[in-house]
């Protein structure tokens, strides 16, 4: 591969081509909402998702429902400035695409024009296939999202795993297949029974990216703040790879102590008088 190819930003077709690659590596995906975090993630991730989880992680909402299109665009612009290599995918927030293909196109087109991102993501199964097809036929790459769909929390009642009963499997497999067949370049499958995730991965012709699914999926995604230990609640499917929150608390406590005892700033952090 040429250095030019190695340095260019990944695209939706690049990710789609990873399905069934002989000896291909699983797709690494993470969320990011700011330029500094995007810089960190860009060094390791194939996909950066600017998820509507920003509403809960950054803005303190109880769900993703209050997130607006303006908020998504603002965070997406920051992530695009902070990254160079990864494909950046932006969530379509609640109530910006469910009314139909035209509404979805207007929202997705605005996101892509104002951010320069490479794709959008939307939630839903077979009932969203027409919208996915409408967008992809008009040049907007779409990532699907099935299983637990957080924007449907009001209908679901809670953030709980899906597909625990085998009787639910045919419909859930059909949902993922419908989105892929409509033109989605990949599908996120969230919080589903592990054997079901394996079956969906086998049944769908585009990469399946798991979150709370199975190591046998074509890739994995986590919310960055969850896996770094920055959020108070840890979902079952999250492995905390660091405890940055606890480290930050210790650092803040030390800073406060030094300020109160007047040991900070020390001579190393102050400017001496210039002698003439």
C-alpha positions, 0 to 999 in steps of 0.5 A: 500500500502506498504512503498516500493510501495509508495517510488518506481518511478511510471511507464507508466503502473501505469499511464495507470491504472488510466483511469477509476479508481473508485474514482481515482484522476486526474493525475498531470503532470508538466514540468521540465528541471533542477534538482532543479525544478525536486526536487520541482515538484517531491513532487506533480506530478505523471508525469514530462515531460522534454518537448521540450518546453525547447528550448523556456523556457530555451534556448530562441528559438522562437519555439521548432524546433531547439531543438536537441536530445543531448539537451533533453538528457542533461536536462533529465539526470538532471531531473532524478537526481533531482526526485525520485517518478514521472514518467519522460517522455522525448519528442522526438524532431523535426526531430528525429522520423518523418521519420519512426519507425526505426528512432524513435526507434534509438532516443527513445532507446538512450534517455532511455539508456542514461537517465534512463527515463520511457517513451518518448513522440511524437506528431501526430495523426493516421499517427504516429500510426505505429511508436507508435506500433513499439516502444511499441512492442519493450519495449519503453513506449510512450505518445502521443500528439494530438491537437495543436502540436507545432512541426508542427508550420511551417505548422499550421502558429501559436499557435492557438486552434484546433477543434473550428469547429465541423466538425474537431471533428471526425478526431481529436477523431480518431487521439487520438484513433489511438495513444491509440490503437497503444499502447500509455499509455496516450495521451496529448491533447493540446489547443482544444475546451473544448467540444471536449476534453471531447469527446476525453476523453470519446472515448480514453481508456487510460488517456487523459492529458489536456493542454488547454483542459478540467477539465474533462480530466483524468489529467492536465499538464502545463509548470512549468515556465508558471504557476510560472510566470517566462515567459513573455507571458502567454497562455490563458490556463495557470493559473499563480499560482505565480509571481516568475518572479516579485519577482525575479526582486524586489530581483535583484533590491534590491541587485543591490541597496545595492551593489552600496551603499556598504551596502552589504555585511553587517557584517552578510555576512562577516568573521571576523579576527580570534583572537589568 
